[in-house]
Amino acid sequence: MIEKTTKKTDAKIYVRVDSKVKQEANEIFQAMGMDLSSAITIFLKQTIAEKGLPFRPATRKSLMEQAVEEIKAGKTETFDTVDEWWEKLNDDDEG
């Protein structure tokens, strides 16, 4: 007689997330035919297979950080009056 073994899922993970994030993710996973638990399991298994995150996290620089870098690189303009600055600003918006 051959015994059929089933994988036992006995570990629980409790995570606090924004309810909107959970809802939106759950809708996406349901459209893919899986529940949230299955999606998280897939994520964890891929993390193990990759020995790290299964995607490359991207960081976006804030506008302030971008501005500081531009200033340090000398990518700035100076104006003698506010009117000159305003004219340049409006010219850039037009084309």
N, C-alpha and C positions, 0 to 999 in steps of 0.2 A: 504494500500500500504506500502510495506517495502522498506525503502531506504537503498541502499548499500553504506557503508562508506568505503572510502579508506584512508589509512594512508598517511598523508602528510609529505613529507620530505622537510622541509623549511630551515634547517640549513646547512650552507656550512662551510667546513673546508679547509683552505689553508695551505699546508705543503710543505716545501722545502726539497727535497731529491735528492740525486745523481741520475742522469738520468739512469745510469746502474742498480742501485738498483730498481728503478721503473720499468724498462723494464723487468728485471729478475722476479720480483715478479708478474708483470702483466701476464707474460707467464705462470707462475705456476698457477695463479688463473684462467686464461682462460682454461687451461687444466682441471681444476676442474669444469668448466662450470659456472664461475662467473666473474664479472668484479671487478676492483679494489675498486670501491665504495662499492660494496656488501661485499667484504672481510674486508674492514675497519669497516663497520657497524657491522659485526659479531664480530670483535675484540672488538669494543666498548661495545657491548651487553654482551660479556663474561666478560669484565672488570667489568661491573656493577654486574653481577651475582656472580662473585668471590670476589667482593669488593676489587679488586686489580688486578695486572697483571694476565692474564690467563695462565701464564707459570712462571717458576722460572728462573729469569735471572742468568746467570753464569758469573763469572768473572774469567779471566785467569791471573795468576800472570806472570809478565814479567820475562824473564830470569835473569835479575838483581835481582829482588826480591827473586827468587828461590835461587840464589847463595848466597845472604846475609843470608837467613834462614839456608842454609847448613853450612855456616861459623859459624854462631851463635850456631848451634847444634853440632859443632865440627866435622862435616863430611868433613874433609879436609885431604889432603896428602901434605907432604913437600918433596922436593927433594934438593939434594946438588948441582946438576948441571943441566943445561938445557938438556944435553944429557939423563940423567936419566928420566927427565920429558917427553922428546920426546919418549923415549923407552916405557914408561908406556902408553902414549897416543896412540901409534901405537899398543901396545898389546891389549888395550881395543877395538880398532877398528876391530881387527881380530877375536875376539871371546869372 
